């Protein structure tokens, strides 16, 4: 009769556990969660945008919900999470916990996606390790969707890596489509992922995994159908219900905040009515606040602080008054947004050089903020210092998945920054969103460089 196998000693079991990356990642997530609770980030906090999201959560009909300046995702969350408590923190006390849970799940999914795509679970750990302390975590307790949308963006890219590595995994397809759609229904700026994800799917398959061009193109086409068709269907639904084709009635507001800075005395005469009248009134309203129009000799960054007030205190008020004077049958968000869109486009067409200068300055502003971001600067400095000791000119085919994942951070940053710069500028919470994956790219680069050197030494 054989004797039962003797279990390994405790120290060997602990050593085996410590040799795996997942326990270490779970430890980091636990430490960061304790820190979040200690810092009071699980108590809801109000900011100016919070009011409009709470108001949108009280929509009384589908038409009402689709007519708001806010997308439907976050107001729906607030409606589901609301407690029978009139006090602000108590009424939405579960929302930061939902934020944190989604964030931790997204980090674990990101670890899993990078691990599968690169074939190294320690590479996944290197890419996930900075995320518990990413800049976006400073927005965890705020009742607005930036933090939750970033979690969905991270989950979308993780699912993209899993999809490209194993297109036959049936569950990944609907999960990716839902993650992308949830992201832009939470935060309209995340809509860039609907177009970026299919492009990345084709490029990752073609270059990183050396798939045949036909297969890579098919994967890109399938992913495009997955991300773009639901967006078009929803935009069509809004067109049928409220008469506006788009994700939300807010693009005109954003564009007007920038275009208002370009209005000058001559613009009203150049533009056809009623847009010319809007330009005249907007110029006058800004002048009464002591604001001069932007010219070709000005630094656009000097006008960034005027952006928000140019929307709400100038352009929107001007348009409400003008629509009233014109005897418009209905003055609501949809009507105001449509007219502000027409005004913004006409101003941009009349002052294209100012618009291009604004875009360039906004992108430079976003790049300049990296100088103050320690989570980008320190890993970047370590990568630069490592290069002379670890770099070699030729890298094998096995390095391609690593390089591809490293590139996701800069690509995500650039695509998001361009989108924001077209109609706004990357102020603090936009910066926290756009730079989400830059630290991950850099820590993964450190792991890749030093692991290659270690393999050569062995």
C-alpha positions as CSV (number, residue, x, y, z in Angstrom):
1,X,0.0,0.0,0.0
2,X,1.5,3.3,-1.1
3,X,2.1,6.1,1.4
4,X,0.2,9.4,0.8
5,X,2.4,12.1,-0.8
6,X,3.9,14.4,1.8
7,X,2.9,18.0,1.1
8,X,5.8,20.4,0.5
9,X,7.0,22.5,3.4
10,X,5.3,25.8,4.0
11,X,8.4,27.8,3.0
12,X,8.4,26.0,-0.4
13,X,4.8,26.8,-0.9
14,X,5.3,30.4,0.0
15,X,8.3,30.5,-2.4
16,X,6.3,29.1,-5.2
17,X,3.6,31.6,-4.5
18,X,6.0,34.5,-4.5
19,X,7.4,33.4,-7.8
20,X,4.1,34.2,-9.5
21,X,3.1,37.7,-10.4
22,X,-0.6,37.5,-9.6
23,X,-0.2,37.4,-5.8
24,X,2.0,40.5,-6.0
25,X,-0.5,42.3,-8.2
26,X,-3.3,41.5,-5.8
27,X,-1.1,42.8,-2.9
28,X,-0.6,46.1,-4.8
29,X,-4.4,46.4,-5.4
30,X,-5.1,45.7,-1.7
31,X,-2.6,48.3,-0.6
32,X,-4.0,50.9,-3.0
33,X,-7.5,50.1,-1.8
34,X,-6.6,50.6,1.8
35,X,-4.9,53.9,0.9
36,X,-8.0,55.0,-1.0
37,X,-10.2,54.3,2.0
38,X,-7.7,56.0,4.4
39,X,-7.6,59.1,2.2
40,X,-11.4,59.4,2.2
41,X,-11.8,58.8,-1.5
42,X,-14.8,56.5,-0.9
43,X,-17.0,59.5,0.1
44,X,-18.7,61.1,-2.9
45,X,-17.5,64.6,-3.8
46,X,-19.3,67.2,-5.8
47,X,-17.8,69.3,-8.6
48,X,-19.6,71.8,-10.9
49,X,-20.4,69.2,-13.5
50,X,-22.0,67.0,-10.9
51,X,-25.2,69.0,-11.0
52,X,-25.9,68.3,-14.6
53,X,-25.4,64.6,-14.2
54,X,-27.7,64.4,-11.3
55,X,-30.3,66.4,-13.2
56,X,-29.9,64.0,-16.2
57,X,-30.5,61.1,-13.8
58,X,-33.9,62.4,-13.2
59,X,-35.1,62.3,-16.8
60,X,-38.8,61.4,-17.0
61,X,-38.8,59.8,-20.4
62,X,-36.7,58.4,-23.2
63,X,-37.0,61.6,-25.1
64,X,-36.0,63.6,-22.1
65,X,-32.9,61.4,-21.5
66,X,-31.8,61.6,-25.1
67,X,-32.2,65.4,-25.2
68,X,-29.8,66.2,-22.4
69,X,-26.2,67.6,-22.7
70,X,-25.0,64.4,-20.9
71,X,-24.8,61.0,-22.3
72,X,-27.1,58.4,-20.9
73,X,-24.6,56.1,-19.2
74,X,-23.5,57.9,-16.1
75,X,-27.0,59.4,-15.2
76,X,-28.3,55.8,-15.4
77,X,-25.7,54.7,-12.9
78,X,-26.6,57.5,-10.6
79,X,-30.2,56.6,-10.9
80,X,-29.6,53.0,-10.0
81,X,-27.2,53.8,-7.1
82,X,-29.2,56.6,-5.5
83,X,-30.2,55.9,-1.9
84,X,-33.2,57.3,0.0
85,X,-31.2,60.0,1.7
86,X,-31.4,63.7,0.9
87,X,-27.9,64.4,2.1
88,X,-25.5,64.5,-0.9
89,X,-22.7,62.1,0.3
90,X,-25.3,59.6,1.6
91,X,-27.5,59.6,-1.4
92,X,-24.7,58.4,-3.7
93,X,-22.4,56.8,-1.2
94,X,-22.1,53.6,-3.3
95,X,-20.9,55.4,-6.4
96,X,-17.1,55.7,-5.4
97,X,-17.2,52.0,-4.5
98,X,-18.6,51.1,-7.9
99,X,-15.8,53.3,-9.4
100,X,-13.2,51.4,-7.4
101,X,-14.5,48.0,-8.1
102,X,-14.6,48.6,-11.9
103,X,-11.1,50.1,-11.7
104,X,-9.6,47.0,-9.9
105,X,-11.4,44.7,-12.3
106,X,-10.0,46.6,-15.3
107,X,-6.4,46.4,-13.9
108,X,-6.7,42.7,-13.5
109,X,-8.1,42.3,-17.0
110,X,-5.3,44.5,-18.3
111,X,-2.8,42.2,-16.6
112,X,-4.5,39.2,-18.1
113,X,-4.6,40.7,-21.6
114,X,-0.9,41.8,-21.6
115,X,0.1,38.4,-20.2
116,X,-1.7,36.5,-22.9
117,X,-0.6,38.8,-25.7
118,X,3.1,38.8,-24.8
119,X,3.3,35.3,-23.4
120,X,4.7,36.5,-20.1
121,X,2.7,37.0,-16.9
122,X,5.5,39.1,-15.4
123,X,5.2,41.4,-18.4
124,X,1.6,41.8,-17.5
125,X,2.6,42.6,-14.0
126,X,5.0,45.2,-15.2
127,X,2.3,46.9,-17.3
128,X,-0.3,46.8,-14.5
129,X,1.9,47.8,-11.6
130,X,1.7,51.6,-12.0
131,X,-2.1,51.7,-12.5
132,X,-3.3,51.6,-8.9
133,X,-1.6,55.0,-8.4
134,X,-2.3,56.5,-11.8
135,X,-3.3,60.2,-11.9
136,X,-6.9,59.3,-12.7
137,X,-7.3,57.8,-9.3
138,X,-7.5,61.4,-7.9
139,X,-11.0,61.5,-9.5
140,X,-12.3,58.3,-7.9
141,X,-14.5,60.0,-5.4
142,X,-15.9,62.7,-7.8
143,X,-19.5,62.3,-9.1
144,X,-18.6,62.6,-12.7
145,X,-17.7,59.9,-15.2
146,X,-14.0,60.5,-16.0
147,X,-12.7,57.9,-13.7
148,X,-15.2,55.2,-14.7
149,X,-14.7,55.9,-18.4
150,X,-11.0,55.5,-17.9
151,X,-11.6,52.1,-16.4
152,X,-13.7,51.1,-19.4
153,X,-11.0,52.4,-21.7
154,X,-8.4,50.2,-20.0
155,X,-10.7,47.2,-20.1
156,X,-11.4,47.9,-23.8
157,X,-7.6,47.7,-24.7
158,X,-7.2,44.6,-22.5
159,X,-10.0,42.9,-24.4
160,X,-8.6,44.0,-27.7
161,X,-5.3,42.2,-26.8
162,X,-7.2,39.1,-25.9
163,X,-9.2,39.3,-29.1
164,X,-6.2,39.7,-31.4
165,X,-4.4,36.9,-29.7
166,X,-7.3,34.5,-29.8
167,X,-10.0,35.6,-32.2
168,X,-11.8,32.3,-31.7
169,X,-12.7,33.1,-28.0
170,X,-16.4,33.9,-28.5
171,X,-16.9,35.7,-25.2
172,X,-14.3,38.4,-26.0
173,X,-16.2,39.8,-28.9
174,X,-19.4,40.9,-27.1
175,X,-17.3,41.9,-24.1
176,X,-15.2,44.3,-26.2
177,X,-18.2,45.8,-27.9
178,X,-19.9,46.4,-24.6
179,X,-16.7,47.9,-23.0
180,X,-16.2,50.4,-25.9
181,X,-19.9,51.3,-25.9
182,X,-20.1,51.7,-22.2
183,X,-17.0,54.0,-22.3
184,X,-18.4,56.5,-24.7
185,X,-21.9,56.4,-23.1
186,X,-20.1,57.4,-19.9
187,X,-17.8,60.0,-21.4
188,X,-18.4,61.2,-25.0
189,X,-14.6,61.9,-25.5
190,X,-14.1,58.1,-25.3
191,X,-15.8,57.8,-28.6
192,X,-12.4,57.8,-30.3
193,X,-12.0,54.2,-29.2
194,X,-14.8,53.1,-31.5
195,X,-12.6,54.1,-34.5
196,X,-9.2,53.4,-32.9
197,X,-9.8,49.8,-31.7
198,X,-10.5,48.4,-35.2
199,X,-7.3,50.0,-36.6
200,X,-5.3,48.7,-33.7
201,X,-6.8,45.2,-34.1
202,X,-5.6,45.0,-37.7
203,X,-2.1,46.5,-37.0
204,X,-1.5,44.2,-33.9
205,X,-2.5,41.1,-35.9
206,X,-0.5,42.1,-38.9
207,X,2.7,43.4,-37.3
208,X,2.9,42.0,-33.8
209,X,1.6,38.5,-34.5
210,X,2.6,38.2,-38.1
211,X,-0.8,37.2,-39.3
212,X,-1.6,37.1,-43.0
213,X,-2.9,40.4,-44.4
214,X,-6.2,38.9,-45.2
215,X,-6.8,37.6,-41.7
216,X,-5.6,40.9,-40.2
217,X,-8.0,42.9,-42.5
218,X,-10.9,40.5,-41.6
219,X,-10.2,41.0,-37.9
220,X,-10.1,44.8,-38.3
221,X,-13.4,44.7,-40.3
222,X,-15.1,42.5,-37.8
223,X,-14.0,44.7,-34.9
224,X,-15.1,47.8,-36.8
225,X,-18.6,46.3,-37.1
226,X,-18.5,45.5,-33.4
227,X,-17.6,49.1,-32.3
228,X,-19.1,51.3,-35.0
229,X,-22.5,49.8,-35.7
230,X,-23.8,50.2,-32.2
231,X,-22.7,53.8,-32.2
232,X,-24.4,54.5,-35.5
233,X,-27.5,52.7,-34.3
234,X,-27.7,54.8,-31.2
235,X,-27.1,58.0,-33.1
236,X,-29.9,57.0,-35.5
237,X,-32.2,56.4,-32.5
238,X,-31.5,59.9,-31.2
239,X,-32.2,61.3,-34.7
240,X,-35.5,59.6,-34.8
241,X,-36.5,60.6,-31.2
242,X,-35.1,64.1,-30.8
243,X,-34.0,65.1,-34.3
244,X,-30.3,65.1,-33.7
245,X,-27.9,62.5,-35.2
246,X,-25.1,62.1,-32.8
247,X,-24.0,60.6,-29.5
248,X,-25.2,63.6,-27.4
249,X,-26.2,67.2,-28.0
250,X,-23.0,68.7,-26.7
251,X,-20.5,69.0,-29.6
252,X,-21.8,72.5,-30.5
253,X,-21.3,73.7,-26.9
254,X,-17.6,72.6,-26.9
255,X,-17.0,74.1,-30.4
256,X,-18.6,77.4,-29.4
257,X,-16.3,77.8,-26.4
258,X,-13.4,77.9,-28.7
259,X,-15.0,79.7,-31.6
260,X,-16.2,82.5,-29.3
261,X,-12.6,83.4,-28.7
262,X,-12.1,84.1,-32.4
263,X,-15.1,86.5,-32.9
264,X,-14.0,90.0,-33.8
265,X,-15.9,93.1,-35.2
266,X,-15.3,92.1,-38.8
267,X,-16.6,88.5,-38.4
268,X,-20.3,89.5,-38.2
269,X,-20.1,91.2,-41.6
270,X,-18.4,88.2,-43.2
271,X,-20.9,85.6,-42.0
272,X,-24.4,85.1,-43.3
273,X,-27.4,85.8,-41.0
274,X,-28.3,84.6,-38.5
275,X,-24.8,83.3,-37.7
276,X,-23.4,86.8,-38.3
277,X,-25.7,88.1,-35.6
278,X,-24.5,85.4,-33.2
279,X,-21.0,86.5,-33.9
280,X,-21.8,90.1,-33.2
281,X,-23.6,89.4,-29.9
282,X,-20.8,86.9,-28.8
283,X,-18.1,89.5,-29.5
284,X,-20.1,92.1,-27.5
285,X,-20.7,89.8,-24.6
286,X,-17.0,88.9,-24.4
287,X,-16.0,92.5,-24.7
288,X,-18.2,93.4,-21.7
289,X,-16.2,90.8,-19.7
290,X,-13.0,92.6,-20.7
291,X,-12.0,89.9,-23.2
292,X,-10.4,90.8,-26.5
293,X,-10.6,88.5,-29.6
294,X,-7.8,86.2,-30.3
295,X,-5.6,87.3,-33.2
296,X,-2.8,85.6,-35.2
297,X,-0.2,87.2,-32.9
298,X,-1.7,85.9,-29.7
299,X,-0.7,82.7,-27.8
300,X,-3.9,80.6,-27.8
301,X,-2.9,79.2,-24.4
302,X,-3.7,82.7,-23.0
303,X,-7.4,82.1,-24.0
304,X,-7.7,78.6,-22.5
305,X,-8.9,80.0,-19.1
306,X,-11.7,81.7,-20.9
307,X,-13.0,78.5,-22.6
308,X,-15.5,77.3,-20.0
309,X,-17.1,80.7,-19.4
310,X,-17.2,81.4,-23.1
311,X,-19.5,78.4,-23.4
312,X,-21.9,78.8,-20.4
313,X,-21.8,82.5,-19.7
314,X,-21.4,83.8,-23.2
315,X,-22.3,81.5,-26.2
316,X,-25.2,79.7,-24.5
317,X,-26.8,82.9,-23.1
318,X,-26.3,84.7,-26.4
319,X,-28.0,81.8,-28.3
320,X,-30.9,81.6,-25.8
321,X,-31.6,85.3,-26.3
322,X,-31.2,85.1,-30.0
323,X,-33.6,82.2,-30.4
324,X,-36.1,84.0,-28.2
325,X,-35.8,87.1,-30.4
326,X,-36.3,85.0,-33.5
327,X,-39.5,83.5,-32.0
328,X,-38.2,80.0,-32.1
329,X,-41.0,77.5,-31.3
330,X,-38.8,75.6,-28.8
331,X,-35.6,76.6,-27.0
332,X,-34.1,73.5,-25.6
333,X,-30.7,71.8,-25.5
334,X,-31.0,70.2,-28.9
335,X,-31.9,73.5,-30.6
336,X,-29.2,75.4,-28.8
337,X,-26.6,72.8,-29.6
338,X,-27.6,72.7,-33.3
339,X,-27.3,76.5,-33.7
340,X,-24.0,76.6,-31.7
341,X,-22.6,73.9,-34.0
342,X,-23.5,76.0,-37.1
343,X,-21.9,79.0,-35.4
344,X,-18.7,77.2,-34.5
345,X,-18.3,75.6,-37.9
346,X,-18.8,78.9,-39.7
347,X,-16.3,80.7,-37.4
348,X,-13.7,78.0,-37.9
349,X,-14.2,78.1,-41.7
350,X,-13.8,81.9,-41.6
351,X,-10.8,81.8,-39.3
352,X,-9.0,78.6,-40.2
353,X,-5.5,79.8,-39.2
354,X,-6.7,80.7,-35.7
355,X,-8.3,77.2,-35.4
356,X,-5.1,75.5,-36.5
357,X,-3.1,77.6,-34.0
358,X,-5.6,76.6,-31.3
359,X,-5.2,72.9,-32.1
360,X,-1.4,73.2,-32.1
361,X,-1.3,75.1,-28.9
362,X,-3.7,72.6,-27.2
363,X,-1.5,69.7,-28.2
364,X,1.7,71.4,-27.0
365,X,-0.2,72.2,-23.8
366,X,-0.9,68.5,-23.3
367,X,2.7,67.6,-24.0
368,X,4.0,70.3,-21.7
369,X,2.0,68.9,-18.8
370,X,4.1,65.7,-19.0
371,X,6.9,67.7,-17.4
372,X,4.9,67.8,-14.1
373,X,3.8,64.2,-14.1
374,X,6.1,62.1,-11.9
375,X,4.5,58.9,-13.0
376,X,5.7,59.6,-16.5
377,X,9.0,61.3,-15.8
378,X,10.5,58.7,-13.5
379,X,9.9,55.6,-15.6
380,X,11.0,57.6,-18.7
381,X,14.2,58.5,-17.0
382,X,14.9,54.9,-16.0
383,X,14.2,53.7,-19.5
384,X,16.6,56.3,-20.9
385,X,19.3,55.3,-18.4
386,X,18.8,51.6,-19.1
387,X,19.2,51.9,-22.9
388,X,23.0,52.0,-23.0
389,X,23.2,48.9,-20.9
390,X,20.5,46.8,-22.4
391,X,19.8,47.8,-26.0
392,X,20.9,45.8,-28.9
393,X,20.3,46.7,-32.5
394,X,18.5,43.5,-33.6
395,X,15.6,42.1,-31.7
396,X,13.9,38.8,-32.5
397,X,10.4,38.3,-33.7
398,X,9.3,37.4,-30.1
399,X,9.9,41.1,-29.1
400,X,7.2,42.3,-31.4
401,X,4.2,41.7,-29.0
402,X,6.1,43.5,-26.3
403,X,6.9,46.5,-28.5
404,X,3.2,46.6,-29.7
405,X,1.9,46.7,-26.2
406,X,4.4,49.4,-25.3
407,X,3.1,51.5,-28.2
408,X,-0.5,51.4,-26.9
409,X,0.2,54.0,-24.3
410,X,1.6,56.6,-26.7
411,X,-1.0,55.8,-29.3
412,X,-3.9,56.1,-26.7
413,X,-2.4,59.4,-25.5
414,X,-2.0,60.9,-29.0
415,X,-5.4,59.8,-30.3
416,X,-7.2,61.1,-27.1
417,X,-5.1,64.4,-27.2
418,X,-6.0,65.1,-30.8
419,X,-9.7,64.6,-30.2
420,X,-9.7,66.9,-27.2
421,X,-7.6,69.5,-29.0
422,X,-10.1,69.8,-31.9
423,X,-12.7,71.4,-29.7
424,X,-11.2,72.1,-26.3
425,X,-7.8,71.8,-24.5
426,X,-6.4,69.1,-22.2
427,X,-7.0,70.6,-18.8
428,X,-6.2,68.6,-15.6
429,X,-8.8,65.8,-15.8
430,X,-8.3,65.4,-19.5
431,X,-4.6,65.1,-18.9
432,X,-5.2,62.4,-16.3
433,X,-7.3,60.5,-18.9
434,X,-5.0,60.9,-21.9
435,X,-1.9,59.8,-20.0
436,X,-3.5,56.7,-18.5
437,X,-1.3,54.1,-20.1
438,X,2.0,56.0,-20.5
439,X,3.4,54.7,-17.2
440,X,2.4,51.2,-18.1
441,X,4.2,51.5,-21.4
442,X,7.4,52.7,-19.7
443,X,7.4,50.1,-16.9
444,X,6.8,47.4,-19.5
445,X,9.8,48.8,-21.5
446,X,12.0,48.5,-18.4
447,X,10.9,44.9,-17.9
448,X,11.6,44.0,-21.5
449,X,15.0,45.7,-21.7
450,X,16.3,44.2,-18.5
451,X,14.8,40.7,-19.1
452,X,16.6,40.6,-22.5
453,X,19.9,41.6,-20.8
454,X,19.3,38.9,-18.1
455,X,18.7,36.2,-20.8
456,X,21.9,37.3,-22.6
457,X,23.9,37.0,-19.4
458,X,22.6,33.5,-18.7
